[in-house]
Amino acid sequence: MRALVYLVVGIVGLLETLLPGVFVNAFTRAAYRDTAAVKPRSWFRTVVRIEGAILVLVGLIGLFRTARSARARDADAARDDPATPDTASVDAATR
């Protein structure tokens, strides 16, 4: 579930980075009744792109950390599972 959240955050950030005008227009329409009276400043799209890049970075780091912890958890489970033979004991038994 956590990986899915990071994936969605990364995708939204990527879209926000690539299409800042769409996000600005959509949220302006959602926030104001009369959008004709409201004009975003010239620097605002740059700020939206920076925010999108930060969201992409957060999503990638979160996915990496989630995958790394899952891999470590799987390794611990395999080591603690008595059903999986230990390679050292299998090698010793075959000699």
C-alpha positions as CSV (number, residue, x, y, z in Angstrom):
1,M,0.0,0.0,0.0
2,R,2.8,2.4,0.9
3,A,4.5,1.7,-2.5
4,L,1.3,2.6,-4.3
5,V,1.1,5.9,-2.5
6,Y,4.7,6.7,-3.4
7,L,3.9,5.7,-7.0
8,V,0.9,8.1,-7.2
9,V,2.9,10.9,-5.6
10,G,5.7,10.4,-8.2
11,I,3.2,10.3,-11.1
12,V,1.4,13.5,-9.9
13,G,4.8,15.2,-9.5
14,L,5.8,14.2,-13.0
15,L,2.6,15.5,-14.5
16,E,2.9,18.7,-12.4
17,T,6.5,19.2,-13.7
18,L,5.6,18.6,-17.3
19,L,2.2,20.4,-17.4
20,P,2.2,23.2,-14.8
21,G,-0.3,25.3,-16.7
22,V,-2.9,22.5,-16.5
23,F,-2.5,22.2,-12.7
24,V,-2.6,26.0,-12.2
25,N,-5.8,26.3,-14.3
26,A,-7.5,23.3,-12.7
27,F,-6.8,24.5,-9.1
28,T,-7.7,28.1,-9.9
29,R,-11.1,27.0,-11.2
30,A,-11.6,24.8,-8.1
31,A,-10.6,27.6,-5.7
32,Y,-12.3,30.7,-7.2
33,R,-15.8,31.3,-8.6
34,D,-14.7,34.0,-11.0
35,T,-11.5,32.8,-12.6
36,A,-11.4,35.7,-15.1
37,A,-10.6,38.1,-12.2
38,V,-7.7,36.0,-11.0
39,K,-4.4,35.9,-12.8
40,P,-1.4,33.9,-11.4
41,R,1.9,35.8,-11.3
42,S,4.5,35.1,-13.9
43,W,6.7,33.1,-11.5
44,F,4.0,30.8,-10.2
45,R,4.4,28.2,-13.0
46,T,8.1,27.9,-12.1
47,V,7.1,27.3,-8.5
48,V,4.7,24.6,-9.6
49,R,7.4,22.9,-11.6
50,I,9.7,22.9,-8.6
51,E,7.0,21.4,-6.5
52,G,6.5,18.7,-9.1
53,A,10.2,17.9,-9.2
54,I,10.2,17.6,-5.4
55,L,7.2,15.3,-5.5
56,V,9.0,13.1,-8.1
57,L,12.0,13.0,-5.9
58,V,10.0,12.0,-2.8
59,G,8.2,9.4,-4.8
60,L,11.4,7.8,-6.1
61,I,13.1,7.9,-2.7
62,G,10.0,6.4,-1.1
63,L,9.8,3.6,-3.7
64,F,13.5,2.8,-3.3
65,R,13.3,2.6,0.5
66,T,10.1,0.5,0.4
67,A,11.7,-1.9,-2.0
68,R,14.9,-2.1,0.0
69,S,13.0,-2.8,3.2
70,A,10.9,-5.4,1.5
71,R,14.0,-7.1,0.2
72,A,15.6,-7.1,3.7
73,R,12.3,-8.4,5.2
74,D,12.2,-11.3,2.6
75,A,15.9,-12.2,3.4
76,D,15.1,-12.3,7.1
77,A,12.1,-14.4,6.6
78,A,14.1,-16.9,4.4
79,R,16.8,-17.1,7.0
80,D,14.4,-17.7,9.8
81,D,12.2,-20.2,7.9
82,P,13.0,-23.7,9.0
83,A,11.5,-25.1,5.8
84,T,14.3,-23.7,3.7
85,P,17.5,-25.6,4.1
86,D,20.7,-23.7,5.0
87,T,23.2,-23.9,2.2
88,A,26.1,-24.6,4.6
89,S,24.3,-27.6,6.2
90,V,23.3,-28.9,2.8
91,D,26.9,-28.6,1.6
92,A,28.2,-30.4,4.8
93,A,25.6,-33.2,4.4
94,T,26.6,-33.9,0.8
95,R,30.3,-34.2,1.5
